[in-house]
C-alpha cells in the first residue's frame, strides 16, 4: 500500500469510543502522542494518529494479570493497529476495592 491509499490514522476519540464500548472503563484517558514521534519509524508524516497512550481502569480487569489486561486493550483496538496505529503505551489498572 502506498501512503496515498492507506486508511486514515485513527483519532484519540475513536480509540476512546471503542474502549468505552468494549471494556466499560471506570476511568479512561487516551492521549495522542504522535507529534512527539515525528521522524520515528512508524510515524505517518502527518503528525497524528500513530502513537497513543491509554490510561484505563476497568472492572473487567479484575482477576487478570497485567499482561492479560494489556491483551484486552490490544484486542479491542486491533483494527486500529491494522490501520496504522504504530505504538500504544498502556496503563491498565484495577478499580479500587
VMD Tcl script that draws the C-alpha trace (Angstrom):
set ca {
  {0.00 0.00 0.00}
  {1.27 3.43 -0.82}
  {0.80 6.31 1.66}
  {-1.98 7.74 -0.51}
  {-4.02 4.52 -0.36}
  {-3.52 3.71 3.32}
  {-6.56 4.13 5.58}
  {-6.69 7.27 7.67}
  {-4.92 7.01 11.00}
  {-7.24 6.68 14.00}
  {-8.07 9.54 16.33}
  {-7.99 9.62 20.11}
  {-11.78 9.97 20.06}
  {-12.18 6.79 18.01}
  {-9.93 4.84 20.36}
  {-11.77 6.21 23.40}
  {-15.17 5.28 21.96}
  {-14.03 1.73 21.19}
  {-12.53 1.24 24.64}
  {-15.69 2.57 26.30}
  {-17.80 0.12 24.28}
  {-15.63 -2.95 24.83}
  {-14.07 -2.52 28.28}
  {-16.62 -0.35 30.11}
  {-13.94 1.65 31.94}
  {-14.38 3.35 35.29}
  {-11.74 5.86 34.17}
  {-10.25 6.38 30.72}
  {-7.78 8.80 29.19}
  {-6.49 8.50 25.61}
  {-3.63 10.82 24.68}
  {-2.34 11.26 21.12}
  {1.46 11.48 21.45}
  {2.13 11.24 17.71}
  {3.62 14.73 17.39}
  {6.38 13.68 19.78}
  {7.45 10.94 17.37}
  {7.93 12.78 14.06}
  {10.74 11.12 12.17}
  {10.39 7.93 14.22}
  {9.82 4.63 12.44}
  {6.10 4.17 12.06}
  {5.26 7.87 12.05}
  {2.89 8.55 9.16}
  {4.19 12.01 8.31}
  {1.01 13.78 9.36}
  {1.99 14.13 13.00}
  {-1.17 12.39 14.19}
  {-2.71 9.02 14.71}
  {0.32 6.79 15.12}
  {1.33 6.89 18.80}
  {-1.13 6.87 21.70}
  {-1.08 6.49 25.47}
  {-4.07 4.82 27.13}
  {-4.73 5.08 30.87}
  {-7.65 2.85 31.75}
  {-9.31 1.39 34.84}
  {-11.94 -1.30 34.36}
  {-13.80 -3.88 36.44}
  {-13.23 -6.27 33.52}
  {-9.55 -6.36 34.57}
  {-10.39 -7.92 37.95}
  {-8.58 -11.22 38.41}
  {-6.38 -10.66 35.35}
  {-2.62 -10.22 35.25}
  {-1.08 -7.05 33.83}
  {-0.28 -8.94 30.61}
  {-3.88 -10.11 30.29}
  {-5.19 -6.56 30.91}
  {-2.90 -5.23 28.16}
  {-4.06 -8.01 25.83}
  {-7.69 -6.96 26.36}
  {-6.81 -3.40 25.36}
  {-4.82 -4.54 22.30}
  {-7.59 -6.91 21.23}
  {-10.14 -4.08 21.50}
  {-8.02 -1.86 19.24}
  {-6.65 -4.42 16.76}
  {-8.39 -2.99 13.72}
  {-6.86 0.42 14.51}
  {-3.43 -1.25 14.68}
  {-4.16 -2.60 11.20}
  {-4.97 0.97 10.04}
  {-1.65 2.47 11.09}
  {-1.67 2.78 14.86}
  {2.04 2.14 15.38}
  {2.59 2.37 19.13}
  {0.34 2.05 22.14}
  {1.51 2.75 25.68}
  {-0.93 1.18 28.14}
  {-1.52 1.81 31.81}
  {-4.25 -0.69 32.72}
  {-5.39 -0.50 36.35}
  {-7.76 -2.37 38.59}
  {-10.55 -0.33 40.18}
  {-10.22 0.47 43.87}
  {-11.83 -2.05 46.17}
}
mol new
graphics top color blue
foreach p $ca { graphics top sphere $p radius 0.5 }
foreach p [lrange $ca 0 end-1] q [lrange $ca 1 end] { graphics top cylinder $p $q radius 0.2 }
display resetview
